[in-house]
Amino acid sequence: MEFSFNLNRTANVSAQRLLPNAWDFVAFPLIIGLIAMASIGFHQTLAPMSTLKTQVISLDPAMLPEYAMRTTLRMLAAMIASLVFTLTYGTLAAKSRRAEKVLVPILDILQSVPVLGYISFTVTFFLSLFPGRVLGAELAAIFAIWTSQAWNMTFSFYQSLRTVPNDLDEVSRGFHLTGWQRFWKLDVPFSMPGLIWNMMMSMSGGWFFVVASEAITVGNNTITLPGIGAYLAQAINDKNLHAIGWVILAMTVVILAYDQLLFRPLVAWADKFRMETTSSGNAPESWLLDTMRRTRLIHRLLMPAGVLLATAARIPVHLPLADTKRASRSERQSSTLVGDIIWGILVLVLTVYVVWRVVAYVRTGVTLDEVGHVFVLGLITLLRVVLLIAISSVIWVPLGVLIGLRPALAEKIQPLAQFLAAFPANLLFPVFVIVIVRFHLNPDIWLSPLIVLGTQWYILFNVIAGATAYPNDYKEAAKNFHIRGWQWWRKVMLPGIFPYYVTGAITASGGAWNASIVSEFVQWGDTKVVAHGLGAYIAQTTAAGDFPKIILGIAVMSLFVTLFNRTLWRPLYAYAESRLRLD
């Protein structure tokens, strides 16, 4: 009798665990809403291309919720693609010395190529994949947004893999982890705090070029996709300040939404991957993550997926690249001189071929005098970028450390920083154009702040990530030894955040070159203000459709960015890897 009673009680408890609780009723509408939003967005991409010509962008504020939904879906799709690219490309660059010599310079070049450059040469390909369907244009827009997100995340992941502490590396070898197991048990968790902060920055950075991504030009035809970027472009053309105000409000709502529903839960979840032996004082919190953990039915439904992912991470798959220790140590010893020579010859031949094809095409519409003129414009833009990055570093490094060491403050600053980072320069065009024209100011000076408006946040976000990931036991040791003032900055904090700062500075400088295209050539209605620089040159030649000059401008910009990275940032990367490791 007692056995039967216990059996019934166990059955009742098991049945009760399958019943939803109050937290399930809070979480279910959120999940259903996200699924419905994704379904509606996917259904709209299958519509015929002719619908884009009949649906003119309306400045009615009632249309903004739909436009915001479609822009958000594009940016989320680009974010997922960027994450896959980051994990693949970053791992290859960090684990293979030979691949690193090619992949890292390519990454330098890719981040310097303007979004307009990608759109000019890739949109036809995507449209041909799905002829007559909106999906082709949507993929072209997603690809353009992806180009403004992927490079920053990849640099962050690459930097994390290159600076995994030696003791953690030895522990992974002591447990005989395969390459696949090490990747998911060590590499990804160690890089997660910094990667998530860079995902925030990449999402915000996507807003900076959302106008160019949603207004696609193919030949003489312009394809305008419904979205916040297209709404903003129409408002600028019509000089409608009320519509711009509505855009700012819509952006604020969207940024707060994905801060609360996506990034804050990720930051709180990634806190468990902090490298420390003592607990942090104030762990970041997320009401959404707490709600999902308190649910009963949803938790049970998601449990099989979690078990499946955990099991997949433990599969003893041997990956040659991931099984090596660090490219700078073990691969240097194992590689042969003959292999290095063959690899170097192949890379050289491919580089010479690409340069020859580019020069042959550019010579059809460009003279030597034009090339010299473009190099002078590049030097002018280089001067602007260097000065602005230096000023931004002086301002945001100490503030980033202050925010990163205080999780409660970081939670409050996080949405504000995302909003400021996402604030497109286009929204300030009216102010800058009106002030410059009204007071007869020099555009070469007064348009410069627009360059760093959206890129300075790369430095702030990476410094915050570095301060957040700084081990708590190191901070306690510095406190016990009474290390304060400038000595604390020089001996404790600056070495700890330096690898993160270099990552932020690289992406900020690359983003600044990209931003110069929309910052040195500013338009408000029919009024245009132009500064001397390479960005203005690319913007003007793109508007004119002069492809040889477009390629010349992009090639010179890529050359400047690559040389600048190789002469300054790469040596700093190497110094951070060899001297400033948290071992």
N, C-alpha and C positions, 0 to 999 in steps of 0.2 A: 504494500500500500504506500509506504514511504517512498519507495523507488519510483512508483507511478507519479506521485506528487512532484518529486524532483524533476522527472522527465517532462511533465506538463509545464512546470515553471521555467525550465530551460527553453522549451518550445515557445512559451509566451515571450520570454526575453528576446529570443531570436526574431520572432515576428515583430516585436516592438521596435527593434533596430532598423527594420525595413520601412517603418512608418515615418513620414516626414515630421519634423519638428518646426518650431516657429522660425528658426533660421533658414530652413528650406524654403518657406514661403517668401522670405526676403530675397533669397538668391535666385529662385526660379524665374521671376520676371526679368532680372538682369540677363540671365542666360538666354531666355527666349527672345528678348529684345535684340541681343547681339546676333543670334541666328537669323532672325527675321531681317535685320539690317543687311547682313551678308547675302541673304537670298535675294532680296530686292535689288541690291547692287549688281549681283551676278546676272539677274534677269535683264537688267537694263543694258548690260554689255552685249547681249545677243541681239539687240535691236538693229534694224538696217541703218546704214550710214546716212541715208537720206533724212532720218529723224533729226540729225544734228543741224541740218540746213534749215529745217522748219522750226526748230526750237531755238528762238533767239534768246540770248542771255537777258533776263529781266532784272531790273534793279529794284523790283518790288521786294521789300524785306521779308515778305511771307515766303519767298522762294529760298531764303538762306538756309533753313533747316535741311532741305533736300540737297542743296549745293554742299553744305558742310558734311553731310553724310557721305556723299560721293568722293569728296576730297579726302576725307578720313580713311575711307576704304582703300583708296589708291596708296596713301602713305603707309597704311598697315601692310598691304601687299608688298610694297617696296621694302619695308622693314624686314619682313620674313625672308625675302630674297637676299637682302643684305646680310642677314644673320647666317644663312647657308653659305654665302660667298666668303664671309669672314672666317668661319670655322675651317673651310677648305683651304683658301688662299693663305691665310695667316699661318696655318700649320705647315704648309709646304715651305713658306718663306723662312720660318723659324727652325725647322728641323733639318733642312738640306742646305748645306753651304753653297753648293753649285746653283741650286734653284734660287737661293737668296740673292745671288749676284745679278740675277735677271729679274726676279719678281719684285724686289724692292724698288729698283729704278723704274720699272714699269708702273708700279703703284704711285711713285712720285709724279710720273708723267700723267697718269690717269686722273689724279686729283687736280692737276693743273689745267686739264682740258675743260673748257667752259661747257655748261649745260647746253648752250646754244650750239656748240660744236657737235655734241652727240646727237641732238635732235636733227641737225642738218643732214647727217649721213646715215641715220638708223631708222628714221620714221618710215621711209619707203619699204624697208625690209619687214617691219611689223605690219604695215598695212597689207602687204602682199600675202602674209600668212592667213589672214581672214578677210579676203576681198569682199567689200560691200557690207561689212559688219562693223559695229562700233567697237567690238573687242580689239581689233587691230589698233585703233587709235588709243584705246585704253592701255594696251600693252606698251605703246610708245610713250605715253605719259608716265606710266609706272616705271619704265626704264629710265626716263629722264630724272624722276625723283630718286630712283635707286642710285644714280650717279652722284647725287648730293648727300647720300647717307653712307654708302658702303665703305668709302676710303677711311673715314674717321674710325669706324668700328674695327676695320682690319688692322690699322696701325695700333690701336689699343690692344687687340688680342695678340698681335705679333710681339709688342713690347712686353706683355705679361709672360708669354712663353719664353722669351729670352731672359727673363729675370726670375724664374722659379728658383726659390732658395735651394742651395745644395743639400741641406739636411732633408728636405722633403723629397728631393730627387733620390737620395740614398735610401730613404724609407721605402719608396716605391720599388726600388731594386731589391731591397731586402725581402719584400713580400712577393717578389718574382712576378710583378704585373706585366702583362703583355702590352704592346703598343696601344691596342684598342682600350684596354682597361685603364692604363695610365692616362690616356686622353680624357676619359670621362670621370676618373676618380681624382686626378691631380690637376691636369692642365686647365680644363674647363672650370672646375670650382675655383682654382686660384685666380683665374682671370675674371670671374663673374662680377665682383663689385665694380671694377673699373669699366668692364664692358657695358654694364647696365647704365652707368652714368653717361657713357659715350653713345649708347642707344638713345637716351633722352636728347642729347645734343644733336644726334643725326636726325631724329624726328623733328626737332625744332628747326634744324638747318634746312630741312625739306621745304618748310614754309617760305624760306627766303627766295626760292626759285619756282614756287608753285605757279606763278603767273606764266612763266615761259613754258612750263610743263603742260598747262591746260589750253594754251593757244598755240597750236602746231601748224606751221606753214609748210606746204608741199607744193613746190613750184609757185604758181600764181594763186593757189587755193589755200585758204586758212581754215583749219579744222578747230573749232572751239568746243571743248568738252565742258559740260555743266559742272561748276565747282566754284569754290571761294576765289581761286586765282583768276578765273575768267570773269567773275563778278567784279573783282578789284580792277582788272584791266579795263572793263567797260566803264567803271566809275571814273577812272583816270582820264579816259578818252572824252567822257562827257563833262569833266570837271565838276562832278557831283560830290560835294563834301559830305552831304547827309548820307549818301551810300557808303562812303569811306568810313564814316562813324559806325554804321551798321556792320561793316566788315570787321572792324576792331572788336565790337561786341561779340560777334559770332566766333571770331578766333579765340577770344577770352574763354567763352563757354566750352569750346572744343578742347582747348589746352587744359582747362581744369578737369574736363571729363577724362581725358586719357592719362592725366596725372593721377587721379583718384582710382581709376579702373584698371590701369595697366602698370605705370611706372612705380607708384608708391607701393603696391603689393610686391613688385619685383625687388625693390630696394629692401623691404622688410624681410623678404624670403632669402635674399642673398647675404644678409647679415651673418648667417650661420657659416659662411665660407671665409670669414675673416681669419687671418693667420695670427693667432695669439694663444697664449696659455692661461691668461686671466680674462675674466668676463668684462665686457665693455660696460661703462656706467649706464648709459641710456640707449637701449636698442631701438632702432626705428620701428614704427608701428604702422599698421594699415587696417582700417576698419573692414575693408573688403576681404583681406586675407583672414582676419579673425572670424568673419562671418562664414567663409567657406570652410574653415576648420571646425566650426561649431555645428555645421549642418550634419544631418544624419543620413538622409537618403542620398543626397548628392555625393557625400563623402564615400558612401558605399558603392555608388555607381562609378566613381572615378578611381576607386582603389585598384580594379584590374588593370587599368591603363598604367598606373604608377608601378605596379608589380612587373608588368611587361617591360617598361622602360628600364627598371632597375636590373632585371634579368638580362636584358640586351647589353647593358653596360658591363656586365660581368662575363660576357662571352670571351673565351680566351683566343681572340683573333690576333694574329701577329702581323703588325704593320711595320714594314722595314724602316720608314722614316720616323715613326713614333717610337720605335724600339731603341733608336740611338739616344745618347744622352743629350748633349748639346752640340749643335753644329760646330761651335767654336772650339770644342775639345776633341771629342771622339772621332767626328767625321774628318777632321783635319789629319788625324793620325792614320785613319783607314784608307783615305782616298789616295790614289796613285798619281804620280806626276803625269803619266801618259794620259790618264782620264781627264785630268784638269786641262791639259793642252788641247785635247780633242774638243772638250766642252767649250773652251774659250774660243777656238777657231769657229765652231758652229755659231756661237753667239755673235762673233764679229762679222761673219759672212751675212747672217740675217740682218744685223744692224746696218751694214753697208748697203744691202739690197733695199731696205726700207727707205733709207736716206736718199738713195739714188732715185727711187720712184717718186718721192716727195719733191725733190729738187727738179726733176724732169717735168712734173706737172706744174709746179709753181712758176717755172721759167716761162711758161706759155703766156702769162699775164703780168709778170712782175719784172722790174729792172733792178740792177744793182743799187742804184740810188734809192729805190724804194726799200730795199733790204736794209741799207744803212739807216734810213729814216726810222724804220720799225725798231731797229736795235736801240736807237736813241730814245724812242718812246718807251721801250722796255726798261731802260735805265731809270727813266723818270718814275715809272710805276714801282720799280724796285725800291727806290728811295722812299716812296710813300709807304710801302709795305713794311720795310725795316723800321721806320720811325714809329709807325702805328703799333706794330707788334711789341716794340720795346716799351712804349707807353702803357699798353695794355698789360704787359707782364708786371710792371711796377705797381699797377693798381690792383690787379686781380689775384696775384699770388698770395699776398698777405690776407686778403679778404677770403679767398678760397680756403686757406688753412683755418681761419677763424670759423668758417661755416662748417667745414668738414669735421672738426674736432668736437662739434656740438650737434649731435643728431637731432635734438629737438629744434634747434635753429635751422638745420638743413631741411627739415620737413616743411618749415614755414617759407623758407627762401626758394625751395625747389620749384613750386608752380610759378613764382614771380620770375625766376631765372629762365624757366622754359618759355614764358611769354615774351620776355625781352629778347631771347635768342630767336624766337620764331617771328619776331616783328619784321616784316619785309621792308626793305629800303624803299620800295615803291610808295608805301604809305607816307613817307616823309618828303616825297618829291614836291608836293605843293608848297611846303614850308621853305625848303631850300631854294626852289626856283623863284618864288615870290621875293624872298629876302635878298638873294643874289642880284636879281634884276632891279629891285627897288633901290638898293643901296650901292649898286654898281661894284659889287665885290669881285674878287679874283676867284674864278671857278677852280683853278689849280689848287688853291688852298682850302676853300670852303666846301668843296665836294669831297675832300679826302675823308672826313669822318664817316661818310656813308660806306666806305670800303671796309672799315673795321666794325661797323655796327652789328653785323650778324656773325662775325668770325671771332671776336674777342672772347665769346662765351666758350669756345673750345678750350681756351686756357683755364677759365674759371671752372668748368665742369671737370676737367681732368685733374686740376689741383684739389678740388673737393673729393674726387674719387681717391686720390692718393692719400689725403689726410684721413678719409674715412677708413681706408684699408690699412692705415698705419697700425702696427700691433700695439695693443693696450699695455702689454708688459714692458715694451720699450719706453712708453710714455711714463709708466710708473718708475722705471729704473732712473730715468732722467730726473724725475721729481725727487726720488730718494737721494740722489747725488747733488741736489740743489743746483741743477743746471738751469740758468735763467738768462733772460735778455738776448743779446746778440749771439752769445755763445750757444744758447738753445737753438736759435735759427740756424747757425752755421754748422753745429755738430750733430744736431738731432733731426730737426724737421726738414730743412732744405735737402739734405742727402736722401731722406726717406721719400719725399715727393718728387725728386728730380726726374726719375724715369717717366712719371706721369706728366710732368710739365713739358718734357721734350716731345712727348706724343701730342699734347695739346698745342704746342707751339708749331710743330710741323703741319698739323691739320689747319691751324689758324692761318699760317702764312699761305698755304695752298689755297684755302678758302678765300683769303683776301685777294689773291690774284684773280680768282674766279669772280669775286664780287666786284672787282674793278670794272667789269663789263657793264654792269647796271648802275655803277656809281660815278663813272667818269663821263657818261652820256645820259643826261637826265631830261625827261620830257614831261611837261604838264599841259595837256591840251595841245595847242599848236606852238607853245613856247619851248625852245630847246636850249639847254645849257651844257656846254661841252668843255671838259678839261683836257689838257695834253696828257696823253698816256696810252699804253698799249690796250687797255680795256676799251677806251673810246674808239680806238682804231678797229678793233674786232667788232664792236657793236655797229659802227657805221658801215663797214664792209658787209656784215651780215644783212643789214637792212637793204643794202644795194644788191645783194645776191652775187657778189664778186668772189667766187669760190677760190681762185688762186690766192687772192689776198687774205681770205679767211684762213686758209691753211697756213699761209706764211705767218699770220698773227698767232695762231694756235701753236705752231712749231716754235716760234721765238719764245712764247710764254712758257711752253714746256721745257725749253732749254734753260731758261732763267731759273725756273723752279727746281729742276733737277740739279743744276750746278750749285745752287744755293743750299739745297739739302745735302749734297755730297760734301761740300766744303765746311759746313757748319753743323747741321743737325746730326748727320751720321757719326762724325767723331764724338759728339756729345752722347749719342746713343751708346757707342762703344765704351765710353768712359763710365756711363751709368751702369752698364752691364758688368764691367770688370771691377769697378771700385766702390759702387754704391749699392751692393746687393744686401738684402736683409737676410743674411745667413745666420 
